């Protein structure tokens, strides 16, 4: 019974890793290519390949459960993207992310107050 419970926990952990790496892959795909160069990070195709391989290994790990070393390497790459690259890319786009929109009077340097 203990082994069955442990395998259930590992299955849920594998699903969480698939979701995490999938989110990172989608986030990397929607960012502009010039933002990668402006943030002085690796290129967009590099991150798409690395995160895509990580996602693929995690999906295969849910079914096969035999690639733990590759899964850990992919997890490290995904964490590096989420902790280092993603904040730099968000900074290049003015810090605006999902669902955050400025006012219609916002200019490139902040809100426009009409000359007051």
MOSULNOR-V244804 format. One record per residue. N is the residue number from 0. RES is the residue in three letters. SS is DSSP state (helix for helix, strand for strand, loop for the rest). PHI is phi in whole degrees, -180 to 180 (* if undefined). OMEGA is omega in whole degrees, 0 to 359 (none if undefined). Layout:
n:N res:RES ss:SS phi:PHI omega:OMEGA
n:N res:RES ss:SS phi:PHI omega:OMEGA
This chain:
n:0 res:UNK ss:loop phi:* omega:179
n:1 res:UNK ss:helix phi:-65 omega:180
n:2 res:UNK ss:helix phi:-68 omega:178
n:3 res:UNK ss:helix phi:-65 omega:177
n:4 res:UNK ss:helix phi:-66 omega:178
n:5 res:UNK ss:helix phi:-65 omega:179
n:6 res:UNK ss:helix phi:-67 omega:176
n:7 res:UNK ss:helix phi:-66 omega:178
n:8 res:UNK ss:helix phi:-64 omega:179
n:9 res:UNK ss:helix phi:-66 omega:176
n:10 res:UNK ss:helix phi:-64 omega:178
n:11 res:UNK ss:helix phi:-66 omega:176
n:12 res:UNK ss:helix phi:-64 omega:177
n:13 res:UNK ss:helix phi:-64 omega:177
n:14 res:UNK ss:helix phi:-65 omega:178
n:15 res:UNK ss:helix phi:-64 omega:178
n:16 res:UNK ss:helix phi:-68 omega:176
n:17 res:UNK ss:helix phi:-63 omega:179
n:18 res:UNK ss:helix phi:-64 omega:181
n:19 res:UNK ss:helix phi:-64 omega:181
n:20 res:UNK ss:helix phi:-71 omega:176
n:21 res:UNK ss:helix phi:-66 omega:177
n:22 res:UNK ss:helix phi:-63 omega:180
n:23 res:UNK ss:helix phi:-63 omega:179
n:24 res:UNK ss:helix phi:-64 omega:179
n:25 res:UNK ss:helix phi:-65 omega:179
n:26 res:UNK ss:helix phi:-62 omega:179
n:27 res:UNK ss:helix phi:-66 omega:182
n:28 res:UNK ss:helix phi:-72 omega:184
n:29 res:UNK ss:helix phi:-88 omega:179
n:30 res:UNK ss:loop phi:-77 omega:180
n:31 res:UNK ss:loop phi:-72 omega:181
n:32 res:UNK ss:helix phi:-65 omega:181
n:33 res:UNK ss:helix phi:-68 omega:177
n:34 res:UNK ss:helix phi:-67 omega:177
n:35 res:UNK ss:helix phi:-64 omega:179
n:36 res:UNK ss:helix phi:-69 omega:180
n:37 res:UNK ss:helix phi:-67 omega:179
n:38 res:UNK ss:loop phi:-84 omega:180
n:39 res:UNK ss:loop phi:59 omega:176
n:40 res:UNK ss:loop phi:-113 omega:176
n:41 res:UNK ss:loop phi:-61 omega:185
n:42 res:UNK ss:loop phi:-73 omega:178
n:43 res:UNK ss:helix phi:-62 omega:178
n:44 res:UNK ss:helix phi:-60 omega:178
n:45 res:UNK ss:helix phi:-59 omega:182
n:46 res:UNK ss:helix phi:-69 omega:177
n:47 res:UNK ss:helix phi:-66 omega:178
n:48 res:UNK ss:helix phi:-67 omega:182
n:49 res:UNK ss:helix phi:-62 omega:182
n:50 res:UNK ss:helix phi:-72 omega:176
n:51 res:UNK ss:helix phi:-65 omega:176
n:52 res:UNK ss:helix phi:-65 omega:177
n:53 res:UNK ss:helix phi:-62 omega:179
n:54 res:UNK ss:helix phi:-63 omega:180
n:55 res:UNK ss:helix phi:-63 omega:178
n:56 res:UNK ss:helix phi:-63 omega:180
n:57 res:UNK ss:helix phi:-67 omega:177
n:58 res:UNK ss:helix phi:-65 omega:179
n:59 res:UNK ss:helix phi:-67 omega:180
n:60 res:UNK ss:helix phi:-69 omega:178
n:61 res:UNK ss:helix phi:-63 omega:182
n:62 res:UNK ss:helix phi:-90 omega:185
n:63 res:UNK ss:helix phi:-97 omega:180
n:64 res:UNK ss:loop phi:56 omega:180
n:65 res:UNK ss:loop phi:-129 omega:184
n:66 res:UNK ss:loop phi:-115 omega:185
n:67 res:UNK ss:helix phi:-66 omega:180
n:68 res:UNK ss:helix phi:-65 omega:177
n:69 res:UNK ss:helix phi:-65 omega:178
n:70 res:UNK ss:helix phi:-65 omega:180
n:71 res:UNK ss:helix phi:-68 omega:177
n:72 res:UNK ss:helix phi:-62 omega:177
n:73 res:UNK ss:helix phi:-65 omega:178
n:74 res:UNK ss:helix phi:-64 omega:178
n:75 res:UNK ss:helix phi:-63 omega:179
n:76 res:UNK ss:helix phi:-63 omega:179
n:77 res:UNK ss:helix phi:-66 omega:178
n:78 res:UNK ss:helix phi:-65 omega:178
n:79 res:UNK ss:helix phi:-60 omega:179
n:80 res:UNK ss:helix phi:-62 omega:185
n:81 res:UNK ss:helix phi:-68 omega:185
n:82 res:UNK ss:helix phi:-92 omega:186
n:83 res:UNK ss:helix phi:-108 omega:188
n:84 res:UNK ss:helix phi:-78 omega:184
n:85 res:UNK ss:helix phi:-60 omega:177
n:86 res:UNK ss:helix phi:-62 omega:178
n:87 res:UNK ss:helix phi:-66 omega:178
n:88 res:UNK ss:helix phi:-68 omega:178
n:89 res:UNK ss:helix phi:-66 omega:177
n:90 res:UNK ss:helix phi:-67 omega:179
n:91 res:UNK ss:helix phi:-71 omega:181
n:92 res:UNK ss:loop phi:-95 omega:178
n:93 res:UNK ss:loop phi:82 omega:177
n:94 res:UNK ss:loop phi:79 omega:180
n:95 res:UNK ss:loop phi:-86 omega:181
n:96 res:UNK ss:loop phi:-118 omega:182
n:97 res:UNK ss:loop phi:-64 omega:171
n:98 res:UNK ss:loop phi:78 omega:179
n:99 res:UNK ss:loop phi:-101 omega:181
n:100 res:UNK ss:loop phi:-122 omega:177
n:101 res:UNK ss:loop phi:-85 omega:177
n:102 res:UNK ss:loop phi:-73 omega:179
n:103 res:UNK ss:loop phi:-69 omega:179
n:104 res:UNK ss:loop phi:-96 omega:179
n:105 res:UNK ss:strand phi:-76 omega:175
n:106 res:UNK ss:strand phi:-101 omega:181
n:107 res:UNK ss:loop phi:-71 omega:182
n:108 res:UNK ss:loop phi:-114 omega:179
n:109 res:UNK ss:strand phi:125 omega:182
n:110 res:UNK ss:strand phi:-69 omega:177
n:111 res:UNK ss:loop phi:-95 omega:185
n:112 res:UNK ss:loop phi:-102 omega:175
n:113 res:UNK ss:loop phi:75 omega:177
n:114 res:UNK ss:loop phi:81 omega:180
n:115 res:UNK ss:loop phi:-86 omega:none
